[in-house]
Amino acid sequence: METTMFNPVQQHLLKMFAFDGSEERLSEVKTVLSDYFRKKADTCLEALWDSGKLNQAKLDELRHQDLHAMLKK
C-alpha cells in the first residue's frame, strides 16, 4: 500500500478537524478559505489592471476562448 504524504497545510487542517469535524465547522472553513482566495485573486487582478497588463480588450478576447482546453495542454 502506498503512503500519502501530506503537506503542512493539510497536516494543520487534519489536526484542526481532529477536535471538531462537524458539518458546521466544515462550512465555516470553506467560507474562510473561499473569502481568503477571492480576496487574493482580487488583489492580483487589480494589480494587473492598474499595470495595464489586463484591460477590457483583453477580457473581451478571453471571453471567446475555451480556457479549460488551454489548461489541459
C-alpha positions in Angstrom: 0.0 0.0 0.0 1.3 3.4 -0.9 1.6 6.0 1.8 0.2 9.5 1.3 2.4 12.4 2.2 0.5 15.5 3.5 1.9 19.0 3.1 2.0 21.3 6.1 -1.4 22.9 5.3 -3.1 19.5 5.0 -1.5 18.4 8.3 -2.7 21.5 10.1 -6.3 21.1 8.7 -6.3 17.4 9.8 -5.2 18.4 13.3 -8.0 21.1 13.4 -10.7 18.7 12.4 -9.5 16.0 14.9 -11.2 18.1 17.6 -14.3 19.3 15.8 -15.1 17.6 12.5 -18.8 18.7 12.3 -20.5 19.8 9.1 -20.9 23.3 10.7 -17.1 23.6 11.1 -16.5 22.4 7.6 -18.9 25.0 6.3 -17.1 27.7 8.3 -13.7 26.6 7.0 -14.9 26.5 3.4 -16.2 30.1 3.8 -13.0 31.4 5.3 -10.9 29.7 2.6 -13.1 30.9 -0.2 -13.0 34.5 1.1 -9.2 34.4 1.5 -8.6 33.2 -2.0 -11.2 35.5 -3.5 -9.5 38.5 -1.9 -6.1 37.3 -3.0 -7.4 36.9 -6.6 -9.0 40.4 -6.5 -5.7 41.9 -5.3 -3.8 40.2 -8.2 -6.4 41.2 -10.8 -6.4 44.8 -9.5 -2.6 44.9 -9.9 -2.8 43.6 -13.4 -5.5 46.1 -14.3 -3.5 49.0 -12.8 -0.3 48.0 -14.6 -2.2 47.8 -17.9 -1.5 44.1 -18.4 -5.2 43.5 -18.1 -7.8 45.7 -19.7 -11.3 45.5 -21.3 -10.0 44.5 -24.7 -8.0 41.6 -23.2 -11.1 40.5 -21.2 -13.2 40.6 -24.4 -10.6 38.5 -26.1 -10.6 35.9 -23.3 -14.4 35.7 -23.4 -14.2 33.9 -26.7 -11.6 31.4 -25.7 -12.0 27.9 -24.2 -9.9 28.4 -21.1 -10.5 24.8 -19.9 -9.0 23.5 -23.2 -6.0 25.8 -22.7 -5.4 24.4 -19.2 -5.4 20.8 -20.4 -2.5 21.4 -22.8 
